Amino acid sequence: MSVVPAAAGNDSFPPVITCDRLQAEAGAAMRISEAQSRPAAGGLPAHCEVIAHLDERTGADGQTFAIGLHLRLPETWNGRFVFQGQGGTDGVIGNGDAQPGGGQPSALNQGYATVTTDAGHGNAPGPLGGASFGLDPQARIDFGYRADDVVTRQAKRFIQAYYGRQPSYSYFLGCSNGGRHGMVMTQRFPEHFDGVAAGAPAFRMPEKGLAGAASTQGFAEIAPKAPDGRPILAQALSQADMELLAKAIVQSCDDGDGLADGIIDNVPACRFSPRTLQCPAEKTASCLSAAQVAALENHFQGPTTAQGQRIYAPYPYDSGIAAAGWRRWILGTAPDSRVNAFNVSFGATLAYLYMTPPHAPLANDADAVYDFYRTVDVTAAHARIFGTSAAMPQSSVQTISANSVDLSGFRQRRGKLLLYHGVSDPTFSALDTLDWYKRLTNAAGGETETADFARLFLVPGMNHCSGGPATDSFDVLTPLVNWVEQGHAPDSIAARAGATTPWPERSRPLCPYPRQARYLGHGSIEQAENFACAVP
């Protein structure tokens, strides 16, 4: 369902100038490479497309930098604006539209003005290409938070010039690093957005990058060796091992919510331990070796320094551990030592972006990144993600993380924050987001006060942003708009399962923490209407 802004009624707002006249908006600090009217085509409505580059400069290491902006302004505008945050480490200018999820049309197709950004750098080729910008101090700052502010302000200037008015409402959507950008907006720039939807937020990105090293080292230690001597990471646990583990987790925890349906709604009640699967003697198909159990515990418990200081959060055991998305992140699928696990790509960002001073140079090949990640001293690297230098007076944690629970400015402007996180997320832990939400609750004065402006929706079984045995298809923009503009707080979010899940016709309500979905005791368990959100 589409919601029309209260301030706009049922009106739409046509342009007051032609698209090419936006070239006049370019000042000394901006270059517009494109400002063209696009007819309705390719599934997009008629709109003005603007690509601009702000603050072009040559960095300290000789790289060329600029903050890229990709803006789309529909001819039939609904009076609203959406900024779509991007994943990874940004580095690409993006499509300039915004996807709300749940099979809904893009925000552009719904009449919103939309923008994306590369966050101040372009990715270079090779494994280091998404991280090498971290050698430049200003590029770190632009990526961390400054580009969010610069792009928002410039996009709204273009909107003002094109339509002759500012947006009635402004929204931010993003998952992973995009979710981190959303949290940055609520903490550093609360004046910009009325509503933010932040999924699987990478709000402690440097700490997670280091945690990934500890996890990779644990799995690499038990993996068989390739002829070149490097561990074959994908073979630390076979797919059969992962399916054995997932089945045991479901058997142990599924009925904790009162219904054995393959979904573990009662996350806090799950007390699974992989030791229940440990082989009494030799490894067989029906058990895990002691080394495999230790590596799993190393990952799920979260790493500490040699002095016992916690580096990153633990992970919940959940049904999605055997899904392709979990393996793709943590172990990969490579049959040899040419590792393709997404987690290992954090080696480049740890070396170039998170550590101060940067650990450079590394050869621009996957083997060098893998070797660094599986051998780096985790305790020493922990000090360096909090480290500073003369060239970089702020640590990466200060620049990139969005860990503050001071949302007073956002709260005072009556902003709304919708958080969501897959419980089976293999990279950014749902328990870390839950811990942040609990700290926010304490800072805000309690559950009732917090629920007035921020709500967290856990998605059982879902991997990173999507995938897994989960009801992972849901629209975050519509409930956010209803909350901001109509005052209807989301007491649940309608979600559907994907075609590759065990139950492709299933629908369920996603519930705001601490509520959980509970079967009402009648009707099909495949239909959301037979469930309600309840406090356990």
Secondary structure in CASP SS format (residue, H / E / C, confidence):
PFRMAT SS
TARGET T0000
AUTHOR 0000-0000-0000
METHOD secondary structure of the structure
MODEL  1
M C 1.00
S C 1.00
V C 1.00
V C 1.00
P C 1.00
A C 1.00
A C 1.00
A C 1.00
G C 1.00
N C 1.00
D C 1.00
S C 1.00
F E 1.00
P C 1.00
P C 1.00
V C 1.00
I C 1.00
T C 1.00
C H 1.00
D H 1.00
R H 1.00
L H 1.00
Q H 1.00
A H 1.00
E H 1.00
A C 1.00
G C 1.00
A C 1.00
A C 1.00
M E 1.00
R E 1.00
I E 1.00
S E 1.00
E E 1.00
A E 1.00
Q E 1.00
S E 1.00
R E 1.00
P C 1.00
A C 1.00
A E 1.00
G C 1.00
G C 1.00
L E 1.00
P C 1.00
A C 1.00
H E 1.00
C E 1.00
E E 1.00
V E 1.00
I E 1.00
A E 1.00
H E 1.00
L E 1.00
D E 1.00
E E 1.00
R E 1.00
T E 1.00
G C 1.00
A C 1.00
D C 1.00
G C 1.00
Q C 1.00
T E 1.00
F E 1.00
A E 1.00
I E 1.00
G E 1.00
L E 1.00
H E 1.00
L E 1.00
R E 1.00
L E 1.00
P E 1.00
E C 1.00
T C 1.00
W E 1.00
N C 1.00
G C 1.00
R E 1.00
F E 1.00
V E 1.00
F E 1.00
Q E 1.00
G C 1.00
Q C 1.00
G C 1.00
G C 1.00
T C 1.00
D C 1.00
G C 1.00
V C 1.00
I C 1.00
G C 1.00
N C 1.00
G C 1.00
D C 1.00
A C 1.00
Q C 1.00
P C 1.00
G C 1.00
G C 1.00
G C 1.00
Q C 1.00
P C 1.00
S C 1.00
A C 1.00
L C 1.00
N C 1.00
Q C 1.00
G C 1.00
Y C 1.00
A E 1.00
T E 1.00
V E 1.00
T E 1.00
T E 1.00
D C 1.00
A C 1.00
G C 1.00
H C 1.00
G C 1.00
N C 1.00
A C 1.00
P C 1.00
G C 1.00
P C 1.00
L C 1.00
G C 1.00
G C 1.00
A C 1.00
S H 1.00
F H 1.00
G H 1.00
L H 1.00
D C 1.00
P H 1.00
Q H 1.00
A H 1.00
R H 1.00
I H 1.00
D H 1.00
F H 1.00
G H 1.00
Y H 1.00
R H 1.00
A H 1.00
D H 1.00
D H 1.00
V H 1.00
V H 1.00
T H 1.00
R H 1.00
Q H 1.00
A H 1.00
K H 1.00
R H 1.00
F H 1.00
I H 1.00
Q H 1.00
A H 1.00
Y H 1.00
Y H 1.00
G C 1.00
R C 1.00
Q C 1.00
P C 1.00
S C 1.00
Y E 1.00
S E 1.00
Y E 1.00
F E 1.00
L E 1.00
G E 1.00
C E 1.00
S C 1.00
N H 1.00
G H 1.00
G H 1.00
R H 1.00
H H 1.00
G H 1.00
M H 1.00
V H 1.00
M H 1.00
T H 1.00
Q H 1.00
R H 1.00
F C 1.00
P C 1.00
E C 1.00
H C 1.00
F C 1.00
D C 1.00
G E 1.00
V E 1.00
A E 1.00
A E 1.00
G E 1.00
A C 1.00
P C 1.00
A C 1.00
F C 1.00
R C 1.00
M H 1.00
P H 1.00
E H 1.00
K H 1.00
G H 1.00
L H 1.00
A H 1.00
G H 1.00
A H 1.00
A H 1.00
S H 1.00
T H 1.00
Q H 1.00
G H 1.00
F H 1.00
A H 1.00
E H 1.00
I H 1.00
A C 1.00
P C 1.00
K E 1.00
A C 1.00
P C 1.00
D C 1.00
G C 1.00
R C 1.00
P E 1.00
I C 1.00
L H 1.00
A H 1.00
Q H 1.00
A C 1.00
L C 1.00
S C 1.00
Q H 1.00
A H 1.00
D H 1.00
M H 1.00
E H 1.00
L H 1.00
L H 1.00
A H 1.00
K H 1.00
A H 1.00
I H 1.00
V H 1.00
Q H 1.00
S H 1.00
C H 1.00
D H 1.00
D H 1.00
G H 1.00
D H 1.00
G C 1.00
L C 1.00
A C 1.00
D C 1.00
G C 1.00
I C 1.00
I C 1.00
D C 1.00
N C 1.00
V H 1.00
P H 1.00
A H 1.00
C C 1.00
R C 1.00
F C 1.00
S C 1.00
P H 1.00
R H 1.00
T H 1.00
L H 1.00
Q E 1.00
C C 1.00
P C 1.00
A C 1.00
E C 1.00
K C 1.00
T C 1.00
A C 1.00
S C 1.00
C C 1.00
L E 1.00
S C 1.00
A H 1.00
A H 1.00
Q H 1.00
V H 1.00
A H 1.00
A H 1.00
L H 1.00
E H 1.00
N H 1.00
H H 1.00
F H 1.00
Q H 1.00
G C 1.00
P C 1.00
T E 1.00
T C 1.00
A C 1.00
Q C 1.00
G C 1.00
Q C 1.00
R E 1.00
I C 1.00
Y C 1.00
A C 1.00
P C 1.00
Y C 1.00
P C 1.00
Y C 1.00
D C 1.00
S H 1.00
G H 1.00
I H 1.00
A H 1.00
A C 1.00
A H 1.00
G H 1.00
W H 1.00
R H 1.00
R H 1.00
W H 1.00
I H 1.00
L C 1.00
G C 1.00
T C 1.00
A C 1.00
P C 1.00
D C 1.00
S C 1.00
R C 1.00
V C 1.00
N C 1.00
A C 1.00
F H 1.00
N H 1.00
V H 1.00
S H 1.00
F H 1.00
G H 1.00
A H 1.00
T H 1.00
L H 1.00
A H 1.00
Y H 1.00
L H 1.00
Y H 1.00
M C 1.00
T C 1.00
P C 1.00
P C 1.00
H C 1.00
A C 1.00
P C 1.00
L C 1.00
A C 1.00
N C 1.00
D C 1.00
A H 1.00
D H 1.00
A H 1.00
V H 1.00
Y H 1.00
D H 1.00
F H 1.00
Y H 1.00
R H 1.00
T H 1.00
V C 1.00
D C 1.00
V H 1.00
T H 1.00
A H 1.00
A H 1.00
H H 1.00
A H 1.00
R H 1.00
I H 1.00
F C 1.00
G C 1.00
T C 1.00
S C 1.00
A C 1.00
A C 1.00
M C 1.00
P C 1.00
Q C 1.00
S C 1.00
S H 1.00
V H 1.00
Q H 1.00
T H 1.00
I H 1.00
S C 1.00
A C 1.00
N C 1.00
S C 1.00
V C 1.00
D C 1.00
L C 1.00
S H 1.00
G H 1.00
F H 1.00
R H 1.00
Q H 1.00
R C 1.00
R C 1.00
G C 1.00
K E 1.00
L E 1.00
L E 1.00
L E 1.00
Y E 1.00
H E 1.00
G E 1.00
V C 1.00
S C 1.00
D C 1.00
P C 1.00
T C 1.00
F C 1.00
S C 1.00
A H 1.00
L H 1.00
D H 1.00
T H 1.00
L H 1.00
D H 1.00
W H 1.00
Y H 1.00
K H 1.00
R H 1.00
L H 1.00
T H 1.00
N H 1.00
A H 1.00
A H 1.00
G C 1.00
G C 1.00
E H 1.00
T H 1.00
E H 1.00
T H 1.00
A H 1.00
D C 1.00
F C 1.00
A E 1.00
R E 1.00
L E 1.00
F E 1.00
L E 1.00
V E 1.00
P C 1.00
G C 1.00
M C 1.00
N C 1.00
H C 1.00
C C 1.00
S C 1.00
G C 1.00
G C 1.00
P C 1.00
A C 1.00
T C 1.00
D C 1.00
S E 1.00
F C 1.00
D C 1.00
V C 1.00
L H 1.00
T H 1.00
P H 1.00
L H 1.00
V H 1.00
N H 1.00
W H 1.00
V H 1.00
E H 1.00
Q H 1.00
G C 1.00
H C 1.00
A C 1.00
P C 1.00
D C 1.00
S C 1.00
I E 1.00
A E 1.00
A E 1.00
R E 1.00
A C 1.00
G C 1.00
A C 1.00
T C 1.00
T C 1.00
P C 1.00
W C 1.00
P C 1.00
E C 1.00
R C 1.00
S E 1.00
R E 1.00
P E 1.00
L E 1.00
C C 1.00
P E 1.00
Y C 1.00
P C 1.00
R C 1.00
Q E 1.00
A E 1.00
R E 1.00
Y E 1.00
L C 1.00
G C 1.00
H C 1.00
G C 1.00
S C 1.00
I C 1.00
E C 1.00
Q C 1.00
A H 1.00
E H 1.00
N H 1.00
F E 1.00
A E 1.00
C E 1.00
A E 1.00
V C 1.00
P C 1.00
END
